[in-house]
Amino acid sequence: MADDFLNTKQLAARTGIAANTWHKWRTTGEGPAYRKIGSRVIYRWSVVAAWIDAHEKRSTSDAA
């Protein structure tokens, strides 16, 4: 499972974060690395999980 590739819809279902949000983050460069093959966008789950872990906070006063 660590090296699963997911499209945006699958990623949204797995994380509970809307597909539109993933699209916006892709456009602005805020999100995790992805791959584009032809017109398909895919994410490696291990990269997404590491990106999510890097955004972990302990309080609302933590730096963004």
CYANA upper distance limits for C-alpha pairs under 8 A (distance plus 0.5 A):
  1 MET  CA     45 TRP  CA      8.20
  2 ALA  CA     45 TRP  CA      6.57
  2 ALA  CA     46 SER  CA      5.62
  3 ASP  CA     44 ARG  CA      6.48
  3 ASP  CA     45 TRP  CA      6.44
  3 ASP  CA     46 SER  CA      6.33
  4 ASP  CA     44 ARG  CA      6.30
  4 ASP  CA     45 TRP  CA      5.99
  4 ASP  CA     46 SER  CA      8.07
  5 PHE  CA     42 ILE  CA      6.56
  5 PHE  CA     43 TYR  CA      5.90
  5 PHE  CA     44 ARG  CA      5.03
  5 PHE  CA     45 TRP  CA      6.52
  6 LEU  CA     10 GLN  CA      6.06
  6 LEU  CA     11 LEU  CA      6.22
  6 LEU  CA     42 ILE  CA      5.87
  6 LEU  CA     43 TYR  CA      5.75
  6 LEU  CA     44 ARG  CA      6.97
  6 LEU  CA     45 TRP  CA      7.36
  7 ASN  CA     11 LEU  CA      6.58
  7 ASN  CA     40 ARG  CA      8.13
  7 ASN  CA     41 VAL  CA      6.50
  7 ASN  CA     42 ILE  CA      5.03
  7 ASN  CA     43 TYR  CA      6.79
  8 THR  CA     12 ALA  CA      6.59
  8 THR  CA     19 ALA  CA      6.32
  8 THR  CA     22 TRP  CA      7.43
  8 THR  CA     23 HIS  CA      8.23
  8 THR  CA     41 VAL  CA      7.44
  8 THR  CA     42 ILE  CA      7.22
  8 THR  CA     43 TYR  CA      8.07
  9 LYS  CA     13 ALA  CA      6.85
  9 LYS  CA     19 ALA  CA      6.30
 10 GLN  CA     14 ARG  CA      6.67
 11 LEU  CA     15 THR  CA      6.55
 11 LEU  CA     17 ILE  CA      8.41
 11 LEU  CA     19 ALA  CA      8.03
 11 LEU  CA     43 TYR  CA      8.25
 12 ALA  CA     16 GLY  CA      5.92
 12 ALA  CA     17 ILE  CA      5.52
 12 ALA  CA     18 ALA  CA      5.73
 12 ALA  CA     19 ALA  CA      5.63
 12 ALA  CA     22 TRP  CA      8.06
 13 ALA  CA     17 ILE  CA      7.82
 13 ALA  CA     18 ALA  CA      8.37
 17 ILE  CA     21 THR  CA      7.20
 17 ILE  CA     22 TRP  CA      7.88
 18 ALA  CA     22 TRP  CA      7.20
 19 ALA  CA     23 HIS  CA      6.74
 20 ASN  CA     24 LYS  CA      6.63
 21 THR  CA     25 TRP  CA      6.63
 22 TRP  CA     26 ARG  CA      6.61
 22 TRP  CA     31 GLY  CA      7.45
 23 HIS  CA     27 THR  CA      6.74
 24 LYS  CA     28 THR  CA      6.71
 25 TRP  CA     29 GLY  CA      6.15
 25 TRP  CA     30 GLU  CA      5.24
 25 TRP  CA     31 GLY  CA      5.14
 26 ARG  CA     30 GLU  CA      7.06
 26 ARG  CA     31 GLY  CA      6.13
 26 ARG  CA     32 PRO  CA      8.20
 31 GLY  CA     51 TRP  CA      8.31
 32 PRO  CA     47 VAL  CA      7.33
 32 PRO  CA     48 VAL  CA      6.26
 32 PRO  CA     51 TRP  CA      6.30
 33 ALA  CA     43 TYR  CA      7.62
 33 ALA  CA     47 VAL  CA      7.48
 33 ALA  CA     48 VAL  CA      8.09
 34 TYR  CA     41 VAL  CA      7.35
 34 TYR  CA     42 ILE  CA      6.33
 34 TYR  CA     43 TYR  CA      5.22
 34 TYR  CA     44 ARG  CA      7.56
 35 ARG  CA     41 VAL  CA      6.21
 35 ARG  CA     42 ILE  CA      5.81
 35 ARG  CA     43 TYR  CA      6.77
 36 LYS  CA     40 ARG  CA      6.01
 36 LYS  CA     41 VAL  CA      5.01
 36 LYS  CA     42 ILE  CA      6.87
 37 ILE  CA     41 VAL  CA      6.98
 37 ILE  CA     42 ILE  CA      8.39
 43 TYR  CA     47 VAL  CA      7.95
 43 TYR  CA     48 VAL  CA      7.52
 44 ARG  CA     48 VAL  CA      6.98
 45 TRP  CA     49 ALA  CA      6.52
 46 SER  CA     50 ALA  CA      6.70
 47 VAL  CA     51 TRP  CA      6.68
 48 VAL  CA     52 ILE  CA      6.64
 49 ALA  CA     53 ASP  CA      6.65
 50 ALA  CA     54 ALA  CA      6.66
 51 TRP  CA     55 HIS  CA      7.11
 52 ILE  CA     56 GLU  CA      7.33
 57 LYS  CA     62 ASP  CA      6.73
 58 ARG  CA     62 ASP  CA      7.32
